[in-house]
Amino acid sequence: MKQLESNKRIIVLLFGLTELLLQTAVYAWFWYHVYYPLLSLPRISTEGYALGNGLKLYFRGHLLVIAIYFVLLLFFSNTYGGFKIGYMKPMDVFFSQIFSLLMVNIISYFQLSLMRNWLVPGKPFLLILLLELIFSFIWTYISNGIYKKLFPPRQMLLVSGEHPIDDILKKFASRSDRYHIAKCLMPSAFPPCPHA
């Protein structure tokens, strides 16, 4: 049983890590093709004063900017439940991803604006967010489907005593992706179980 739980955690971690890497790849493409060329231009204030040369980064500098984005995404996804594929409903995971991506892209937008000494265009960031959300929605449902195939719902045996079972049956029924009630046993003094 412990081995099965460890395997579940590893697979969920791999699903989440793959999603983060692909979302970071979207950001990296926009960084190289949109924002870095803009940041490398000479900086001129709105009044027309020259503020100096633009940003010049080499391989490690580019890697650091992308790594910061990845770490922020990892932190917010972990904090808000974006890695709980198979444990939470797919829409709940997707809503966690929405909030995580929104926070990370806002922080990154202001980070790049600080590098430029002025606000950078926001439309590419909206496009980044839109692409990441579309990808996140698709990936959440694909990974949830794979998870369900690898780990089908558990067969449950419900043994009830004197307490009513309607509430617990509703809870199990709300998560049919995780639990399946095979039998429901009650003492003979009570009416038969509705799901037997």
Salt bridges, closest charged atoms under 4 A:
GLU5 OE2 - LYS8 NZ 3.79
GLU5 OE2 - ARG154 NH2 2.58
ASP177 OD2 - ARG175 NH2 2.90
